């Protein structure tokens, strides 16, 4: 039976089933925030001085530094909105000695630049956790706010991606700020709440375009107040809407000014990015079951099975007991799942914009169950045990996998281990084949002050991004450039003989390339044959495995092969094998 909902003017204390006093809430919140920040900073130096995540190496940090090089604040790049880029740009200038100091730091000490950027992402992620507590406390009470914050603090996806200088986790801070403002609109209708909601919305959209989904809770809060039997006069509602709109546009313009000043470039990149997202998932090794199923599966590990199911229960329960709150919280994640699920490409981290709302729904359901248990159990010890068990069930999966992630990321990357071995065993200047699993700097000397840049190459690398194979698998006299996504489509057994005839005697292969081909051998039979022949003709001289002893391998997946979620992983990086060829010029 549905319970009566309190009037909108009532604070959350009037409807809380199990509330915490400030005496317990603040220490518990401090523990959640410190724990969440620790998880986000643990292993923050992974891979450095090399940046192995392609998106991290090519987007925000590089554009923040390029603005110093070119002496302009126009990023000339809008495929991703530039708010996080601008934040890094100004932080670099303050921390690294201005424009020239920043450029020099990236050239000589990239680990300093990327560590600062990653720590910034981690701090914004922890700030988003605090804002989620405030939102939950405002809507439901401190118990729900604290539990929602704890779920997000330990959930795997927001923890892992806080280790990278990408916009996914930083976006959660302004997005949750907007959600906090919308909660204030629903509860009190004060005009400043409209301004907060609008400002958060604008900053969120200037950080990540899909964060615009947070507009729906704001519109729902405004509509509920207006329709709640005149609790909000029409003129005041219009004024609040206008304030929110002005705040949103102004904050978006401040954080993305060249969307207006260079509108042609902004529009071009936005259309291009939309077209990429809408393309069919044609990547080799990518899932083929559709975006909706993929995102639902992503919730089971990126958030956790128990909180995901609790969120579903919360979405159902809130419609029955608090329909006005339901209008604010439930449609947004459903609309987001529907929209993103229809796109042609899908990755787990793209689900992050709805994590704050999903955490709130999960916490609401859990607190309701705790309240029911408290009423059913007379003994205080049993009530405490039941509440503790429910909280542990919500947090266990995220905590286990996020702690495991910290352990993994704190260890040396397999690509750095392989580089160390190569420096000791492969002569400088030797001809090698290295699959595109690492940046160009990985095969160069580490830069030093006073030396020419870029640093000298350690080895003579085969040009892997040039294809010399015909569609039949024969060697061709002509070469064509290929993208990294199509690298394995250029492989064929004939290449091994080419390597040997031209003295490329060392071949480094990584599972983020080879496993893609071997996961769909019918799609790339020539590549599958290449890897089979390479393993037969080449002598394995070194292997760096990311897996614990007796564990693995993990089947290729565009999430798990790069975020190391499975417990089989012991260190970051692909499974690397280095072969020594002995035919042709390699037979000496």
N, C-alpha and C positions, 0 to 999 in steps of 0.2 A: 504494500500500500504506500502510495506516495506521501511524503511528508510535506507540510506547508512550508513554503519558502518565506524567509523574513523579508521585510521591505528593503528596498535598495539602499535606503539611507542607513540601515543597520550595518554596523561594522562586522567583520568576520567573527568576532567573539560571540555574536549572538547565534551563530549556526555551527560552531565547532563541536564535534562529538567528543574529541579527546584533545584538549589543549595543553600546551606547555607553558609554564610560567617563564618569565624572563630569566629567572635564576638558573633554569636549566637550558633554555633556548640559546642564549648567547654563548656559553661554553661549548655547547654541542655544535653550533654554527662555526665557531672558531676551529673546532676539530675538523669539521667537514671541509672548510676552506683551506686549512693548512694541508690536510691530506690530499685534497684535489690538486693543489698547487704542486705538492711534492711529486705526485704521479706525473704531472705534466712537465716537470723539470728533470725528472730522472731519465738520463740518457739523452739529454737535449743536444749533446755534442756528437751524436751518431754520425759516423762516416767522415767527419771533417778531418782534414781541410777540403775534402772532395764532397760535392753535392750530388748524390746519386738519384734523387727524385727529380725527374725531368721537369715537372711543373714548377717545383721549388727553384730549380736552377734557371728557369727561363722567364719567369713572370715578375713577381713583386720586387724582390731584392734587386734584380738586374735593372728593372725600369726605374727604381728609386735612385740608383747610382747613375744611370744614364742621364737623368735630369740634371745632375751636377755636371756631367761631361759636356752637355749641350747648352747649359746655362738657361734652361727653360723649365717651367712647371707643367708644360704640356707633355703628357706621357706618350702621346702619339700611339696610344694603344688602349682600346676600350673593350676588347673581348672579355676582359674581367674589369669591373669598375675599379677606380684607382684609390679609394679611400685608404685602404691598408698600405698601398704604395706611398701615398703622401705622408702617412704617419711614420713609416720607416724612413722616408726622405728627411723629415725634420729631426727624427731621433738620431739618424746617422750624422747629420750636420752638427748636432749638439754634442754627441758622444765621441765622434771620431775626428773632430778637428776641422769642421767645415767641409766644403766641396772637395778641395784638393786632398784633404786628409782622408775623406771617404773613398775617393777613387784609388788612392794609393793603398789604403787598407784592403780593398777588394783585390788588388793586384798582388800584394805581398802577403797579406794575412787574411784570406777569405774566411777562415774560421772565426775571427773576431766579428766580422760583419754578420755572418749567418747565425752565430750564437746570439748576438743582440736581437736579431730579427725573430729568432725562435723563442727567446725568452719573452719578447713582447707578445707573441701569439699566446704563449702559456699564461701570461698575466691577464690578458684579455679573456682567455677561457675561464680562469678562476674568477674574474670579475663577473662574468656571465652567470656563474654559479651563485654568487651573492645576490645578483639581481633576481635570479629565479626564486631564491628564498623569499625576498621581499615581495615578489609577485604572488607567490603561494600564500604567504602570511596575510596579504591584503585581501585575497579572494576567499580563503578558507580558514586561515588561522595559522599559528606558528608551527603546529605539528605537520600539516601538509607541506608548508613551505620548506621546513627543514628536511623532510623526507624527499621531496622533489629535488632539492639541492644535492642531497647525498646521492641520489640515483644518477644525476648528471655528473657529479664529481668523480664517480668511479666507472661510468659507462665507457666501454672500450673505444668507440669511434671518436668522441670528443677528447678523450685522453690521448689517443695515438696521434691524431692530427694536430694537437697542440704542440707536438714536437717538430713541426715543419713550418717554415715561413710561407704558409698559404693563407688564403682568406677565409677558409671554411670555419675555423674556430673563432677567429677574431670577430666575424660577423655576428656570432651569438650574443656578444655584448650589446650592441645597439638594438638588435632584434628583441632581446629580452627587456631592454629599457622601454621599447615601444609597448611590449606586452604589459609591463608594469604600469605605464600610463593608461593603457586601455582598462586595466583593472581599476585604476582610480576613477576613470570616466564612469565605469559601471557602478562603482560604490558611492562616489560622492558627486560626480558631475562637475567638480571644480574646473574652472577654465585652465588652470595651470596643468591639469592632468591631460587635457587635449594637446597642449603644447608639448608635453613630455612624450606622449604617444606619437605625435607627428614628427618631432625631432628624431626620435629613435627610428621611426619608419624611414625617413629620408637618409639617415646615416647607414641604416642596414642595406637599403637599396644601392647606396653608393659604395658598399663593400661587396655585395653579392646580389646579382639581379633577382635570383629566386627568393631572396629574403622578403620580397614584396608581399609574400603570403601573409605577413603579419598585419597587413591592411585589413584583412577579414575580421580579426578580433576587435579592432577599433570600430569598424562599421557596425558590427553586431552589438557592441557595448552602447554605442550611440543610439541605435535603433531600439534596443531594449529599454533604455531610459525614456525615450520619447513615447514608446507605446505602453509603458507601464502606468496606465490610467492617469496620464497627465503629470507624472512626477517630474518631467522635464518639459517646460514650455517650448513651443516651436521656435520662438525667436532665439532662445538660449541654445537650443540644439543647433540651429543654423550658425550661431556665433561660434560655438564650440567646433563645429565642422570646419568653419573658415579658419579658425586659429590652427587647427590640426593641419589643414592643407597648406597654409602659409609656412608653418614650422617645417613640414615635410619638404616642400619645395626649396625653402631657404637652406636647410641642412644638406639636402642633396646637392644644391648648387655650390655650397661651400666645400663639400668633400669631393665634388666632381665638377669643377667649374668649366672644364673644357667640353663637357657635354653640351654646353650652350655656346661657348666661344669657338669651338671647332665642331659644330654640329654635324657637318658632312662626314668627318672621320668617325665620330661617335655612332652615327646611324649606320654607316657601312660595317663597322666592326660588330655592332649589335645584331644586324641582320645575318652576318656571317656566322656568329656564334650560335644564333638560333637555328640556322640551317644545319650546323654541325650536330647539334643536340637532336635534331629531328631525323638525321640520317639513320638508316637501319644499322643495327649493331653488326657491322661487317668485319670487325677486328677478329683475326684468327685467335681462337682460344676463348672468345667471349661467349657468355651464356646466350642461349637462344630461346629461353622460355618466356620472355617478355618482361617489361620493366616492373609491372605491378607485383608479380610473383617474386622478382628479384629483390625489390625493396621490402616486401614482407619478410623474406628470408633474412635480409640484412638486419632488420629489427631484432631477430632472434639472437644474433651474436653481437651486433653493434651496440644494442641497448641491453639485451638479455631476455631470455625466454620469460622469466617470471615478471619483470616490469612490463614487457610487451603485452602479456596476457592480462596483467593488472590494468594496464591502460585501456584495453578493450572493455574490461569489466567496468572501469571507471566511466568510460564513454556511455555505456548503456545505463549505468546507475545514475549518472548525473542528469540524464534526460528525465528520469522518473522523479528524482527528488529536488533538483534545482534546474529547471528548464532554462531559466534566464542565463545562468552560468554556462549551461550546455551550449546555448547559441554562440557564446563567445569562444568556447574552447573546442568544440567537436567539429564544426564544418571545415575549419582551416586545415587540419591534417588530412582529412578525407579528400578535400579538393586538391591538396598538394600531391597526395599519392596518386590520384586520378590523373592529374596533369603530367607529373614526372613519369608515371608508368606508361604513358602513351608516347613518350619520347623514344627516339631510336637508340640512344645510348644511356647506360645507367651504371652508376658506381655507388657503393655504399655511402661514401661521404656526402653525396649530393642530398642525402636524406636529413642532414643535420639541421636545416632551418626549422623543422617541426619537432626536434627533440625537446625543447623546453615545454611545449604544450603536452607532449606525450608523457613526459616526466610528471607534470602536474596531475594528469588524469590517473596515472599509476599510483601516485602518492595519495590522491583522494580516495581511490578504492581501498588502498591498504589501511588508511586511517579509519575508514568506515568499518572494515573487518575487525580492526583492533578494538574499536568501540563496542561492536557486537560481542566480541570475546570478553571484554571487561564487564559487560552486563551479565553474561552467562556464567562467568567463573566467579565464585565468591571469594576464594582464597587469593590474597594479594600476590603470593608467590606464583600461583598459576597464571594470573593476569600478566605479571611481568614476563614470565616465560613465554606466554603466547605472543605478546607484543614483540619480544626480542626475536622470536623465531620468524615472525612475519618480516621484520626489518632485515634480518640476515638473509632470508630467502630473496628479498628484492635486491640486495647488494652483493650477494656472494659471487655470482658469475662475473659481474663487472670488475669486482675487486680482484678476483683470481687472475683474470686475463689482463687487466691493466698492470698488476704487479709483475706478471710474466713479461709483459711488453717492456716494462722498465728494465728488467733483468736482461732481456734480449738486446735492447738498444744500447745498453751500457757496455756491451762487448764489441770487440773489433768486427767490422764488416768483412765478409768473405772476400770482397774485391780488394780491400786493403791488405788482407793476409796474402792474397795471390800476388799483389804488387810487391810486397816485401820479399816473397820467394823469388819472383822474377829478377829483382834487383841483385839477389845473391847468386842466381844460377844462369841467367841469360845475359850474354855479353851486350854491352851498350852498343846501339846501332844495329843489332841483329834484326833480321826481317821476321815479323810476327804477324799473325792473324788474331785480332781481338774482336769478338762480337760486340755490337753496340749495347753494352750493359753498364757503361761508365762514361763520364764526361771526358772531353779531350785532355783536360789538365791531368788526368790520372796517368797518362802515358808520357808526361813531361817531367823535367826536373822541378822540384819545389822552388818557387821564386824566392830570390834573395835580393836584398837591397844592393843597388849598384850593378846589378846584372841586367842584360837586355830582356825585354818582354815582347812577346810571350817567351817563357822559358824554353830551353832546348828540349827536343824530343829525346826520350830515353831509347826508343827503339823505332825501327822503320815499319810503321803500321801499314798493313794492306788496306786499301780504300774500300771498306765494307759497304759504304753507301753507294757504291757504283756496281751495277749489275753487268756481268759479261756473259750471262747465260741466256740462250734462246729458249723459246717456249717448249722445245723438245728436250731440253736439258743439255744440249751441246754448247761448247764454247763459241762465243760470238766475237768477231773482230771489233764490234762496236760496243760501247758502254753507255748505260743510261743511269741517271741519278734516281735513287729511290728514297722513300721516307723510312724512318725507323719502324713504322707499323708494317711495312711490306718487306722488311729485311729477309725474313725466312723464305719468302716467295722467290728470292733470287738464288737460292742454294740448290746445288745439284752435285752428284758424285764427281762430275768432270772437274770441279774446282780443286779437288784434292791433288790431282795430277798437275794442275796449273800451279798450285802452291809449291809443289816439289820441284818443278822445272825452273821456277823463278826464285828458289831459295827461301821461301816462307816456311821455315821448318818448325816453328812453334805455333800452335793453335790453341787459343783460349776460348772455351765455350761456357756459356752460362745458362742456367735453367729457365731464366725469364725469356730467353729466345728459344732454346731447344725444346723445352716442354710445351711451348705453344704449338710448334710443328708436330710434335709427337702426340699431342692431345687430339689433333684432327689430321691424321696421316692421309686420309682420302682427299682432303682439300689441298694438301701440298705433298704429293707423293715423292717429288724430287727432293724436297727438303728432308723428308723422313729417310729416304735412301742415303742422302748425304751424311746424316748423323750416324746411320748404321755403318756405313763404310768407314767413316772417320774413327769410330770406336774399334773397328777391326784392323785398320791400316796404321793407326797412330798408337804410339806407346804412351800410356798414362804416366806422366812424370810428377804430377802434383794434383791434389784435389783439396778444395776447401769447401766443407759441407756446413750449411747453416743449421743442421739438425742435431739434436741430442743423440748420444750413442744408442743405436738400436731403434731410433725413431725415423719417421719420414720414409719416402719422400711425400710431400704434399702435392696433390694434383694441381695443375696450373689453374689459377683464378686471378682475375685482374684486381681483386681485393686482397685475398689471402696471400698471394705470392709477393705482395709488396708491403702489406701491413703486418705480416708475421703473426696473425691471430692464433693459428693452431699451436697447441702446447708442444708439438714436435720440434718447434724452432728453439735453437739455443743461442743463435746470434743472427744479426741482420745480413741480408744479401742473398743472391742466388746460389745455387749449387754449382760450383765452378770446377771444371776439369781442364787441365793443361796437357795437351798432347805434344809429343815429339814425333815428327815425320822422319822417315829414313830413306825414301826413294829419291831419284833424281839428284839434284844438287844437295839434298839433305843427307845423302848416304855416306858422307865422309866421317 
